[in-house]
Amino acid sequence: MAILTNREIIAAPDPGPRRYGLFDVATVTDDLSGRLIAAGVQHRAMDCGQQPQEYDANCETHPAKVASEGQPYIGGDPYWRYVIEQCGTVGTTAEEAAERARRVLLGGEQTSVEAAVWASLTADAGAVTVVPGAGGAGAALAALEASFYAVYGYVGTVHLNTSGYAALAYSDVLDDAPDGRLVTPLRSSVAVGAGYGVTGPAGAAPAAGSVWAFMTPYVTVQRSRIISPDVTQTMDRLGNQWRALAERVYLHRWACPVVHAVQIPVAAPAVVSLAVGP
C-alpha cells in the first residue's frame, strides 16, 4: 500500500512484441513518399502464371503460334491513418505528448492496415469462390490452395481472421517457418489478423460456424514516415491543451489480380472418437 496519495509518473512499461499478423508475412517498407502518395501507383502484371500453350512441332502442318493479349496494369491507392492525443499542458511536456501519439499509432497500425486489406478483398468483383469437396478446415484450406495454384505459379498468402485459426491448427495444417511465419505444408504464408473481417466476396456473410478466408499473391505494404507536427504549434491555446498529431500513409499491393476465397469452419472437434474393439 502506497504511503502517499499522489502517484509518481514514470515511464510506461514495454508493450512487448507486436502480435502476429499481416506484417509478419508481408514485405513492409518505409519508403512511401512524394508522388506515390499524391498519385498512387500502378504496375504491369507480368507474373500472373499464364500457362504456356502446347505446340505441335511437326514438319507437315507447321501450325502457327498464337499470341496472347498483353497483361494489364494493376493500381494501388494510398490511405491515411492518424491519431490525435489531447491532454493538459500542466505536468506534461510537448515531447511527452508527441511520444504518446506516436506510440498509439504504432500500437494499432497493423490492425488498421489489415482492415484496409480486407476491405479491398471483399470489394474485389473478380474473386474466385472455392467450394471444397469435403468438410473440415483442412479440406477447405487445401481446396483454396489447389484453386489458387492452378492459375498462379508463385507462393501465395492466406488471409484469415484470428477467430478462424483454431480449426486449422487442430487439423495440423499450420507450421512454423524459421522466419516466424505461419505456413501451410505447401509453404503458403498464413496471415492471421485481428483486423481482418469474416465476410467474403462482395461482402457475403459466412455460413453459421464458418469464416471466409482469402488467398492472394505475396503482399507488399509501403508506409510513409510518421508525420508529427510541432506540438507547440498544434496545441489548443484557449483550453491550454496539447493536441499531438501522429499520422502515416499506407499502400498495400500484390503482383497480380489473382484472389480466391473459401469458407473455413471455425470449430475444432472437442473430442476424438475412438473405435472400441470387442
C-alpha positions, 0 to 999 in steps of 0.5 A: 500500500502506497504511503502517499496519495499522489502517484509518481509518473514514470515511464510506461512499461514495454508493450512487448512484441507486436502480435502476429499478423499481416506484417509478419508475412508481408514485405513492409517498407518505409519508403512511401513518399512524394508522388506515390502518395499524391498519385498512387501507383500502378504496375504491369502484371507480368507474373500472373502464371499464364500457362504456356500453350502446347505446340505441335512441332511437326514438319507437315502442318507447321501450325502457327503460334498464337499470341496472347493479349498483353497483361494489364496494369494493376493500381494501388491507392494510398490511405491515411491513418492518424491519431490525435492525443489531447491532454493538459499542458500542466505536468506534461511536456510537448515531447511527452505528448508527441511520444504518446501519439506516436506510440498509439499509432504504432500500437494499432497500425497493423490492425488498421492496415489489415482492415484496409486489406480486407476491405479491398478483398471483399470489394474485389468483383473478380474473386474466385469462390472455392467450394471444397469437396469435403468438410473440415478446415483442412479440406477447405484450406487445401481446396483454396490452395489447389484453386489458387495454384492452378492459375498462379505459379508463385507462393501465395498468402492466406488471409484469415481472421484470428477467430478462424485459426483454431480449426486449422491448427487442430487439423495440423495444417499450420507450421512454423517457418524459421522466419516466424511465419505461419505456413501451410505444408505447401509453404503458403504464408498464413496471415492471421489478423485481428483486423481482418473481417469474416465476410467474403466476396462482395461482402457475403456473410459466412455460413453459421460456424464458418469464416471466409478466408482469402488467398492472394499473391505475396503482399507488399505494404509501403508506409510513409514516415510518421508525420508529427507536427510541432506540438507547440504549434498544434496545441489548443491555446484557449483550453491550454491543451496539447493536441499531438498529431501522429499520422502515416500513409499506407499502400498495400499491393500484390503482383497480380489480380489473382484472389480466391476465397473459401469458407473455413469452419471455425470449430475444432472437434472437442473430442476424438472418437475412438473405435472400441474393439470387442 
